[in-house]
Amino acid sequence: MMRVREMRFWTALVVGGLSAAAMAQGWTALRFGLAEALADATSAESRLQPFTGDDLVGDLAERGLLRFASPLSPHARVDAVGALLGRTPLNGGAWLDLAIARRASPLRWPYQR
């Protein structure tokens, strides 16, 4: 009987630890969501910069910084979004941003006529 109680105790500790880890990630996502909702062109750098190194929301923060950045030249925007895609190639929103930046660029790409 003692072993069943002991096993329940350790199982409860493991489940509690896993729950705490999930809650910590959820807290990071919540803080980022609030920072993104409150960000505007003047405060985006200070609100979103702390999240750029995070594994969970770092690419979203970098994309938000690009979105709120002062008007970059089309070539600079293409380069910045290309660098973001170099780090996160599966970021669909960044691919859309790259297409928009390329479309706005006066430079003709090899596949455009």
N, CA, C and O atoms as CSV, one atom per row, in Angstrom:
chain,resi,resn,atom,element,x,y,z
A,1,MET,N,N,0.822,-1.188,0.000
A,1,MET,CA,C,0.000,0.000,0.000
A,1,MET,C,C,0.867,1.253,0.000
A,1,MET,O,O,0.491,2.275,-0.575
A,2,MET,N,N,2.009,1.174,0.635
A,2,MET,CA,C,2.897,2.313,0.714
A,2,MET,C,C,3.433,2.699,-0.662
A,2,MET,O,O,3.622,3.885,-0.930
A,3,ARG,N,N,3.676,1.748,-1.521
A,3,ARG,CA,C,4.219,2.027,-2.843
A,3,ARG,C,C,3.216,2.776,-3.714
A,3,ARG,O,O,3.611,3.652,-4.484
A,4,VAL,N,N,1.944,2.454,-3.611
A,4,VAL,CA,C,0.929,3.137,-4.392
A,4,VAL,C,C,0.855,4.603,-3.978
A,4,VAL,O,O,0.760,5.476,-4.840
A,5,ARG,N,N,0.897,4.886,-2.708
A,5,ARG,CA,C,0.872,6.265,-2.226
A,5,ARG,C,C,2.110,7.021,-2.686
A,5,ARG,O,O,2.035,8.181,-3.091
A,6,GLU,N,N,3.246,6.343,-2.616
A,6,GLU,CA,C,4.487,6.981,-3.029
A,6,GLU,C,C,4.473,7.274,-4.528
A,6,GLU,O,O,4.919,8.339,-4.955
A,7,MET,N,N,3.970,6.350,-5.315
A,7,MET,CA,C,3.901,6.547,-6.756
A,7,MET,C,C,2.922,7.669,-7.098
A,7,MET,O,O,3.189,8.444,-8.016
A,8,ARG,N,N,1.824,7.777,-6.407
A,8,ARG,CA,C,0.873,8.861,-6.634
A,8,ARG,C,C,1.497,10.212,-6.314
A,8,ARG,O,O,1.267,11.194,-7.019
A,9,PHE,N,N,2.283,10.254,-5.252
A,9,PHE,CA,C,2.938,11.493,-4.872
A,9,PHE,C,C,3.890,11.964,-5.966
A,9,PHE,O,O,3.856,13.129,-6.363
A,10,TRP,N,N,4.750,11.051,-6.458
A,10,TRP,CA,C,5.705,11.425,-7.501
A,10,TRP,C,C,5.003,11.750,-8.816
A,10,TRP,O,O,5.447,12.635,-9.548
A,11,THR,N,N,3.942,11.065,-9.119
A,11,THR,CA,C,3.168,11.374,-10.318
A,11,THR,C,C,2.546,12.766,-10.218
A,11,THR,O,O,2.543,13.524,-11.187
A,12,ALA,N,N,2.030,13.088,-9.056
A,12,ALA,CA,C,1.460,14.419,-8.858
A,12,ALA,C,C,2.527,15.502,-8.996
A,12,ALA,O,O,2.252,16.569,-9.546
A,13,LEU,N,N,3.732,15.245,-8.507
A,13,LEU,CA,C,4.816,16.209,-8.656
A,13,LEU,C,C,5.203,16.407,-10.117
A,13,LEU,O,O,5.437,17.536,-10.549
A,14,VAL,N,N,5.271,15.320,-10.877
A,14,VAL,CA,C,5.621,15.412,-12.303
A,14,VAL,C,C,4.538,16.172,-13.066
A,14,VAL,O,O,4.847,17.040,-13.882
A,15,VAL,N,N,3.290,15.853,-12.807
A,15,VAL,CA,C,2.195,16.554,-13.477
A,15,VAL,C,C,2.187,18.028,-13.098
A,15,VAL,O,O,1.952,18.879,-13.956
A,16,GLY,N,N,2.433,18.340,-11.858
A,16,GLY,CA,C,2.512,19.734,-11.428
A,16,GLY,C,C,3.663,20.473,-12.102
A,16,GLY,O,O,3.508,21.631,-12.488
A,17,GLY,N,N,4.805,19.827,-12.247
A,17,GLY,CA,C,5.949,20.447,-12.921
A,17,GLY,C,C,5.673,20.697,-14.394
A,17,GLY,O,O,6.014,21.758,-14.917
A,18,LEU,N,N,5.065,19.738,-15.062
A,18,LEU,CA,C,4.713,19.923,-16.476
A,18,LEU,C,C,3.685,21.033,-16.646
A,18,LEU,O,O,3.752,21.809,-17.599
A,19,SER,N,N,2.755,21.104,-15.740
A,19,SER,CA,C,1.749,22.170,-15.796
A,19,SER,C,C,2.389,23.533,-15.581
A,19,SER,O,O,2.027,24.505,-16.245
A,20,ALA,N,N,3.333,23.606,-14.659
A,20,ALA,CA,C,4.025,24.881,-14.418
A,20,ALA,C,C,4.820,25.312,-15.646
A,20,ALA,O,O,4.861,26.499,-15.969
A,21,ALA,N,N,5.448,24.366,-16.330
A,21,ALA,CA,C,6.200,24.701,-17.544
A,21,ALA,C,C,5.265,25.223,-18.629
A,21,ALA,O,O,5.590,26.195,-19.310
A,22,ALA,N,N,4.124,24.596,-18.793
A,22,ALA,CA,C,3.157,25.053,-19.798
A,22,ALA,C,C,2.609,26.431,-19.426
A,22,ALA,O,O,2.399,27.269,-20.303
A,23,MET,N,N,2.380,26.668,-18.158
A,23,MET,CA,C,1.877,27.968,-17.729
A,23,MET,C,C,2.913,29.064,-17.945
A,23,MET,O,O,2.553,30.198,-18.261
A,24,ALA,N,N,4.174,28.747,-17.782
A,24,ALA,CA,C,5.229,29.743,-18.008
A,24,ALA,C,C,5.262,30.154,-19.473
A,24,ALA,O,O,5.414,31.336,-19.781
A,25,GLN,N,N,5.121,29.194,-20.375
A,25,GLN,CA,C,5.091,29.526,-21.804
A,25,GLN,C,C,3.835,30.318,-22.138
A,25,GLN,O,O,3.884,31.245,-22.947
A,26,GLY,N,N,2.730,29.968,-21.535
A,26,GLY,CA,C,1.501,30.718,-21.757
A,26,GLY,C,C,1.615,32.142,-21.244
A,26,GLY,O,O,1.071,33.064,-21.850
A,27,TRP,N,N,2.316,32.330,-20.136
A,27,TRP,CA,C,2.509,33.666,-19.591
A,27,TRP,C,C,3.349,34.516,-20.549
A,27,TRP,O,O,3.064,35.699,-20.735
A,28,THR,N,N,4.369,33.930,-21.150
A,28,THR,CA,C,5.189,34.648,-22.127
A,28,THR,C,C,4.349,35.052,-23.324
A,28,THR,O,O,4.448,36.184,-23.798
A,29,ALA,N,N,3.527,34.143,-23.815
A,29,ALA,CA,C,2.678,34.450,-24.964
A,29,ALA,C,C,1.662,35.543,-24.619
A,29,ALA,O,O,1.375,36.407,-25.448
A,30,LEU,N,N,1.128,35.509,-23.421
A,30,LEU,CA,C,0.174,36.531,-22.994
A,30,LEU,C,C,0.837,37.899,-22.891
A,30,LEU,O,O,0.277,38.898,-23.344
A,31,ARG,N,N,2.032,37.947,-22.295
A,31,ARG,CA,C,2.756,39.213,-22.195
A,31,ARG,C,C,3.079,39.777,-23.575
A,31,ARG,O,O,2.968,40.982,-23.797
A,32,PHE,N,N,3.481,38.898,-24.509
A,32,PHE,CA,C,3.773,39.353,-25.859
A,32,PHE,C,C,2.514,39.866,-26.546
A,32,PHE,O,O,2.552,40.896,-27.220
A,33,GLY,N,N,1.417,39.168,-26.385
A,33,GLY,CA,C,0.164,39.613,-26.996
A,33,GLY,C,C,-0.262,40.980,-26.505
A,33,GLY,O,O,-0.715,41.814,-27.289
A,34,LEU,N,N,-0.121,41.214,-25.214
A,34,LEU,CA,C,-0.454,42.530,-24.668
A,34,LEU,C,C,0.502,43.602,-25.187
A,34,LEU,O,O,0.074,44.707,-25.521
A,35,ALA,N,N,1.791,43.281,-25.254
A,35,ALA,CA,C,2.768,44.253,-25.757
A,35,ALA,C,C,2.495,44.581,-27.219
A,35,ALA,O,O,2.611,45.736,-27.627
A,36,GLU,N,N,2.136,43.583,-28.002
A,36,GLU,CA,C,1.848,43.810,-29.421
A,36,GLU,C,C,0.577,44.622,-29.599
A,36,GLU,O,O,0.506,45.479,-30.480
A,37,ALA,N,N,-0.419,44.363,-28.778
A,37,ALA,CA,C,-1.673,45.111,-28.878
A,37,ALA,C,C,-1.490,46.569,-28.489
A,37,ALA,O,O,-2.157,47.445,-29.041
A,38,LEU,N,N,-0.598,46.841,-27.550
A,38,LEU,CA,C,-0.380,48.205,-27.087
A,38,LEU,C,C,0.694,48.945,-27.885
A,38,LEU,O,O,0.888,50.144,-27.690
A,39,ALA,N,N,1.384,48.253,-28.769
A,39,ALA,CA,C,2.483,48.869,-29.519
A,39,ALA,C,C,1.945,49.780,-30.615
A,39,ALA,O,O,0.929,49.490,-31.246
A,40,ASP,N,N,2.635,50.860,-30.819
A,40,ASP,CA,C,2.380,51.735,-31.953
A,40,ASP,C,C,3.733,52.115,-32.539
A,40,ASP,O,O,4.763,51.607,-32.095
A,41,ALA,N,N,3.743,52.991,-33.520
A,41,ALA,CA,C,4.989,53.303,-34.219
A,41,ALA,C,C,6.047,53.900,-33.294
A,41,ALA,O,O,7.242,53.712,-33.524
A,42,THR,N,N,5.629,54.610,-32.262
A,42,THR,CA,C,6.613,55.248,-31.378
A,42,THR,C,C,7.100,54.316,-30.264
A,42,THR,O,O,8.223,54.473,-29.784
A,43,SER,N,N,6.288,53.364,-29.851
A,43,SER,CA,C,6.667,52.522,-28.715
A,43,SER,C,C,6.954,51.074,-29.091
A,43,SER,O,O,7.200,50.253,-28.207
A,44,ALA,N,N,6.931,50.743,-30.372
A,44,ALA,CA,C,7.114,49.346,-30.775
A,44,ALA,C,C,8.479,48.812,-30.380
A,44,ALA,O,O,8.595,47.670,-29.934
A,45,GLU,N,N,9.502,49.618,-30.539
A,45,GLU,CA,C,10.863,49.161,-30.215
A,45,GLU,C,C,10.980,48.783,-28.744
A,45,GLU,O,O,11.525,47.728,-28.422
A,46,SER,N,N,10.482,49.617,-27.858
A,46,SER,CA,C,10.620,49.336,-26.430
A,46,SER,C,C,9.698,48.211,-25.974
A,46,SER,O,O,10.028,47.494,-25.028
A,47,ARG,N,N,8.569,48.043,-26.614
A,47,ARG,CA,C,7.620,47.006,-26.190
A,47,ARG,C,C,7.950,45.630,-26.757
A,47,ARG,O,O,7.767,44.626,-26.068
A,48,LEU,N,N,8.430,45.560,-27.992
A,48,LEU,CA,C,8.623,44.264,-28.649
A,48,LEU,C,C,10.059,43.752,-28.582
A,48,LEU,O,O,10.285,42.549,-28.706
A,49,GLN,N,N,11.026,44.635,-28.391
A,49,GLN,CA,C,12.432,44.223,-28.371
A,49,GLN,C,C,12.739,43.162,-27.319
A,49,GLN,O,O,13.530,42.266,-27.614
A,50,PRO,N,N,12.171,43.198,-26.110
A,50,PRO,CA,C,12.502,42.155,-25.129
A,50,PRO,C,C,12.085,40.745,-25.547
A,50,PRO,O,O,12.571,39.771,-24.972
A,51,PHE,N,N,11.214,40.618,-26.515
A,51,PHE,CA,C,10.717,39.300,-26.914
A,51,PHE,C,C,11.474,38.716,-28.102
A,51,PHE,O,O,11.224,37.567,-28.465
A,52,THR,N,N,12.389,39.460,-28.721
A,52,THR,CA,C,13.025,38.990,-29.951
A,52,THR,C,C,13.906,37.766,-29.746
A,52,THR,O,O,14.077,36.984,-30.681
A,53,GLY,N,N,14.462,37.573,-28.575
A,53,GLY,CA,C,15.306,36.406,-28.330
A,53,GLY,C,C,14.554,35.186,-27.832
A,53,GLY,O,O,15.165,34.138,-27.618
A,54,ASP,N,N,13.264,35.290,-27.644
A,54,ASP,CA,C,12.469,34.195,-27.105
A,54,ASP,C,C,12.223,33.128,-28.171
A,54,ASP,O,O,11.995,33.448,-29.338
A,55,ASP,N,N,12.269,31.863,-27.766
A,55,ASP,CA,C,12.032,30.767,-28.715
A,55,ASP,C,C,10.583,30.697,-29.172
A,55,ASP,O,O,10.309,30.308,-30.307
A,56,LEU,N,N,9.660,31.067,-28.305
A,56,LEU,CA,C,8.245,30.915,-28.609
A,56,LEU,C,C,7.712,32.042,-29.488
A,56,LEU,O,O,7.012,31.772,-30.464
A,57,VAL,N,N,8.021,33.280,-29.172
A,57,VAL,CA,C,7.430,34.414,-29.884
A,57,VAL,C,C,8.476,35.334,-30.515
A,57,VAL,O,O,8.138,36.441,-30.935
A,58,GLY,N,N,9.728,34.905,-30.590
A,58,GLY,CA,C,10.787,35.756,-31.106
A,58,GLY,C,C,10.587,36.178,-32.551
A,58,GLY,O,O,10.789,37.344,-32.890
A,59,ASP,N,N,10.190,35.234,-33.414
A,59,ASP,CA,C,9.994,35.595,-34.819
A,59,ASP,C,C,8.782,36.507,-35.002
A,59,ASP,O,O,8.781,37.361,-35.889
A,60,LEU,N,N,7.766,36.337,-34.183
A,60,LEU,CA,C,6.615,37.239,-34.245
A,60,LEU,C,C,6.997,38.647,-33.805
A,60,LEU,O,O,6.521,39.632,-34.368
A,61,ALA,N,N,7.857,38.734,-32.798
A,61,ALA,CA,C,8.307,40.044,-32.334
A,61,ALA,C,C,9.143,40.742,-33.401
A,61,ALA,O,O,8.995,41.945,-33.616
A,62,GLU,N,N,10.022,39.993,-34.072
A,62,GLU,CA,C,10.831,40.591,-35.129
A,62,GLU,C,C,9.966,41.050,-36.294
A,62,GLU,O,O,10.218,42.103,-36.879
A,63,ARG,N,N,8.963,40.275,-36.628
A,63,ARG,CA,C,8.049,40.674,-37.704
A,63,ARG,C,C,7.261,41.921,-37.302
A,63,ARG,O,O,7.020,42.799,-38.130
A,64,GLY,N,N,6.863,41.996,-36.041
A,64,GLY,CA,C,6.175,43.189,-35.558
A,64,GLY,C,C,7.067,44.412,-35.594
A,64,GLY,O,O,6.618,45.506,-35.935
A,65,LEU,N,N,8.346,44.227,-35.239
A,65,LEU,CA,C,9.279,45.351,-35.316
A,65,LEU,C,C,9.445,45.833,-36.750
A,65,LEU,O,O,9.532,47.036,-36.997
A,66,LEU,N,N,9.488,44.903,-37.692
A,66,LEU,CA,C,9.580,45.297,-39.104
A,66,LEU,C,C,8.323,46.028,-39.553
A,66,LEU,O,O,8.392,46.979,-40.332
A,67,ARG,N,N,7.194,45.585,-39.064
A,67,ARG,CA,C,5.928,46.209,-39.453
A,67,ARG,C,C,5.833,47.637,-38.941
A,67,ARG,O,O,5.331,48.519,-39.638
A,68,PHE,N,N,6.315,47.866,-37.718
A,68,PHE,CA,C,6.223,49.193,-37.124
A,68,PHE,C,C,7.442,50.069,-37.415
A,68,PHE,O,O,7.467,51.232,-37.014
A,69,ALA,N,N,8.435,49.542,-38.091
A,69,ALA,CA,C,9.657,50.299,-38.345
A,69,ALA,C,C,9.355,51.508,-39.211
A,69,ALA,O,O,8.384,51.537,-39.967
A,70,SER,N,N,10.223,52.508,-39.076
A,70,SER,CA,C,10.051,53.684,-39.929
A,70,SER,C,C,10.121,53.227,-41.379
A,70,SER,O,O,10.749,52.210,-41.673
A,71,PRO,N,N,9.499,53.947,-42.273
A,71,PRO,CA,C,9.431,53.479,-43.667
A,71,PRO,C,C,10.825,53.206,-44.233
A,71,PRO,O,O,11.602,54.119,-44.510
A,72,LEU,N,N,11.099,51.943,-44.388
A,72,LEU,CA,C,12.361,51.529,-44.982
A,72,LEU,C,C,12.241,51.602,-46.498
A,72,LEU,O,O,11.139,51.560,-47.045
A,73,SER,N,N,13.356,51.708,-47.156
A,73,SER,CA,C,13.300,51.624,-48.614
A,73,SER,C,C,12.868,50.207,-48.974
A,73,SER,O,O,13.084,49.279,-48.195
A,74,PRO,N,N,12.267,50.034,-50.133
A,74,PRO,CA,C,11.833,48.677,-50.508
A,74,PRO,C,C,12.976,47.667,-50.515
A,74,PRO,O,O,12.777,46.508,-50.149
A,75,HIS,N,N,14.168,48.091,-50.926
A,75,HIS,CA,C,15.304,47.171,-50.946
A,75,HIS,C,C,15.722,46.787,-49.528
A,75,HIS,O,O,16.047,45.629,-49.268
A,76,ALA,N,N,15.714,47.755,-48.613
A,76,ALA,CA,C,16.068,47.464,-47.222
A,76,ALA,C,C,15.030,46.543,-46.587
A,76,ALA,O,O,15.379,45.659,-45.805
A,77,ARG,N,N,13.759,46.748,-46.919
A,77,ARG,CA,C,12.708,45.889,-46.375
A,77,ARG,C,C,12.854,44.466,-46.907
A,77,ARG,O,O,12.685,43.504,-46.157
A,78,VAL,N,N,13.166,44.326,-48.197
A,78,VAL,CA,C,13.387,42.989,-48.773
A,78,VAL,C,C,14.544,42.302,-48.059
A,78,VAL,O,O,14.451,41.119,-47.731
A,79,ASP,N,N,15.628,43.023,-47.814
A,79,ASP,CA,C,16.778,42.438,-47.123
A,79,ASP,C,C,16.441,42.052,-45.693
A,79,ASP,O,O,16.849,40.988,-45.226
A,80,ALA,N,N,15.694,42.909,-44.986
A,80,ALA,CA,C,15.348,42.628,-43.586
A,80,ALA,C,C,14.423,41.422,-43.478
A,80,ALA,O,O,14.613,40.566,-42.614
A,81,VAL,N,N,13.429,41.353,-44.351
A,81,VAL,CA,C,12.515,40.200,-44.309
A,81,VAL,C,C,13.237,38.941,-44.772
A,81,VAL,O,O,12.971,37.852,-44.263
A,82,GLY,N,N,14.143,39.077,-45.728
A,82,GLY,CA,C,14.943,37.925,-46.160
A,82,GLY,C,C,15.803,37.380,-45.035
A,82,GLY,O,O,15.962,36.166,-44.904
A,83,ALA,N,N,16.363,38.277,-44.213
A,83,ALA,CA,C,17.152,37.830,-43.066
A,83,ALA,C,C,16.271,37.116,-42.043
A,83,ALA,O,O,16.688,36.123,-41.446
A,84,LEU,N,N,15.062,37.619,-41.842
A,84,LEU,CA,C,14.126,36.950,-40.932
A,84,LEU,C,C,13.770,35.565,-41.458
A,84,LEU,O,O,13.700,34.605,-40.690
A,85,LEU,N,N,13.548,35.462,-42.757
A,85,LEU,CA,C,13.231,34.151,-43.342
A,85,LEU,C,C,14.413,33.199,-43.303
A,85,LEU,O,O,14.226,31.982,-43.291
A,86,GLY,N,N,15.626,33.733,-43.284
A,86,GLY,CA,C,16.799,32.881,-43.144
A,86,GLY,C,C,16.832,32.175,-41.801
A,86,GLY,O,O,17.356,31.068,-41.686
A,87,ARG,N,N,16.272,32.817,-40.786
A,87,ARG,CA,C,16.219,32.211,-39.450
A,87,ARG,C,C,14.966,31.378,-39.237
A,87,ARG,O,O,15.008,30.370,-38.530
A,88,THR,N,N,13.845,31.785,-39.839
A,88,THR,CA,C,12.582,31.064,-39.651
A,88,THR,C,C,11.933,30.838,-41.015
A,88,THR,O,O,11.016,31.571,-41.384
A,89,PRO,N,N,12.390,29.840,-41.768
A,89,PRO,CA,C,11.894,29.658,-43.127
A,89,PRO,C,C,10.431,29.211,-43.224
A,89,PRO,O,O,9.843,29.292,-44.302
A,90,LEU,N,N,9.844,28.750,-42.147
A,90,LEU,CA,C,8.451,28.304,-42.200
A,90,LEU,C,C,7.471,29.383,-41.758
A,90,LEU,O,O,6.293,29.091,-41.551
A,91,ASN,N,N,7.928,30.610,-41.610
A,91,ASN,CA,C,7.079,31.713,-41.177
A,91,ASN,C,C,6.282,32.226,-42.379
A,91,ASN,O,O,6.803,32.987,-43.195
A,92,GLY,N,N,5.033,31.811,-42.481
A,92,GLY,CA,C,4.196,32.183,-43.620
A,92,GLY,C,C,3.937,33.670,-43.726
A,92,GLY,O,O,3.872,34.212,-44.830
A,93,GLY,N,N,3.788,34.339,-42.593
A,93,GLY,CA,C,3.567,35.774,-42.609
A,93,GLY,C,C,4.778,36.522,-43.150
A,93,GLY,O,O,4.632,37.529,-43.843
A,94,ALA,N,N,5.965,36.035,-42.838
A,94,ALA,CA,C,7.178,36.670,-43.350
A,94,ALA,C,C,7.292,36.470,-44.864
A,94,ALA,O,O,7.776,37.357,-45.567
A,95,TRP,N,N,6.855,35.324,-45.368
A,95,TRP,CA,C,6.851,35.112,-46.820
A,95,TRP,C,C,5.892,36.100,-47.488
A,95,TRP,O,O,6.190,36.631,-48.558
A,96,LEU,N,N,4.757,36.343,-46.863
A,96,LEU,CA,C,3.816,37.328,-47.404
A,96,LEU,C,C,4.432,38.727,-47.369
A,96,LEU,O,O,4.294,39.489,-48.326
A,97,ASP,N,N,5.106,39.067,-46.278
A,97,ASP,CA,C,5.773,40.365,-46.189
A,97,ASP,C,C,6.847,40.506,-47.259
A,97,ASP,O,O,7.029,41.584,-47.825
A,98,LEU,N,N,7.564,39.408,-47.539
A,98,LEU,CA,C,8.588,39.449,-48.579
A,98,LEU,C,C,7.966,39.679,-49.951
A,98,LEU,O,O,8.491,40.448,-50.757
A,99,ALA,N,N,6.850,39.012,-50.213
A,99,ALA,CA,C,6.176,39.211,-51.500
A,99,ALA,C,C,5.685,40.649,-51.640
A,99,ALA,O,O,5.798,41.237,-52.716
A,100,ILE,N,N,5.147,41.217,-50.576
A,100,ILE,CA,C,4.671,42.603,-50.623
A,100,ILE,C,C,5.849,43.557,-50.832
A,100,ILE,O,O,5.752,44.508,-51.606
A,101,ALA,N,N,6.954,43.301,-50.142
A,101,ALA,CA,C,8.127,44.166,-50.282
A,101,ALA,C,C,8.710,44.062,-51.685
A,101,ALA,O,O,9.129,45.066,-52.260
A,102,ARG,N,N,8.739,42.868,-52.233
A,102,ARG,CA,C,9.256,42.717,-53.599
A,102,ARG,C,C,8.343,43.378,-54.613
A,102,ARG,O,O,8.813,43.953,-55.594
A,103,ARG,N,N,7.065,43.300,-54.385
A,103,ARG,CA,C,6.108,43.935,-55.296
A,103,ARG,C,C,6.257,45.460,-55.262
A,103,ARG,O,O,6.123,46.121,-56.292
A,104,ALA,N,N,6.533,46.011,-54.084
A,104,ALA,CA,C,6.691,47.454,-53.941
A,104,ALA,C,C,8.044,47.944,-54.444
A,104,ALA,O,O,8.218,49.135,-54.705
A,105,SER,N,N,8.986,47.043,-54.577
A,105,SER,CA,C,10.330,47.426,-54.987
A,105,SER,C,C,10.367,47.751,-56.479
A,105,SER,O,O,9.807,47.010,-57.287
A,106,PRO,N,N,11.020,48.850,-56.848
A,106,PRO,CA,C,11.114,49.162,-58.274
A,106,PRO,C,C,12.086,48.242,-59.015
A,106,PRO,O,O,12.081,48.184,-60.245
A,107,LEU,N,N,12.916,47.525,-58.260
A,107,LEU,CA,C,13.859,46.605,-58.879
A,107,LEU,C,C,13.095,45.444,-59.485
A,107,LEU,O,O,12.225,44.866,-58.833
A,108,ARG,N,N,13.404,45.101,-60.702
A,108,ARG,CA,C,12.756,43.950,-61.345
A,108,ARG,C,C,13.519,42.691,-60.994
A,108,ARG,O,O,14.727,42.597,-61.213
A,109,TRP,N,N,12.814,41.743,-60.458
A,109,TRP,CA,C,13.420,40.469,-60.084
A,109,TRP,C,C,13.502,39.613,-61.339
A,109,TRP,O,O,12.783,39.872,-62.304
A,110,PRO,N,N,14.349,38.612,-61.349
A,110,PRO,CA,C,14.542,37.803,-62.562
A,110,PRO,C,C,13.271,37.144,-63.077
A,110,PRO,O,O,13.162,36.889,-64.276
A,111,TYR,N,N,12.328,36.867,-62.227
A,111,TYR,CA,C,11.120,36.173,-62.687
A,111,TYR,C,C,10.021,37.131,-63.073
A,111,TYR,O,O,8.964,36.680,-63.516
A,112,GLN,N,N,10.210,38.436,-62.931
A,112,GLN,CA,C,9.175,39.399,-63.306
A,112,GLN,C,C,9.473,39.951,-64.683
A,112,GLN,O,O,10.635,40.107,-65.060
A,113,ARG,N,N,8.445,40.242,-65.420
A,113,ARG,CA,C,8.602,40.827,-66.755
A,113,ARG,C,C,7.707,42.012,-66.906
A,113,ARG,O,O,7.692,42.645,-67.962
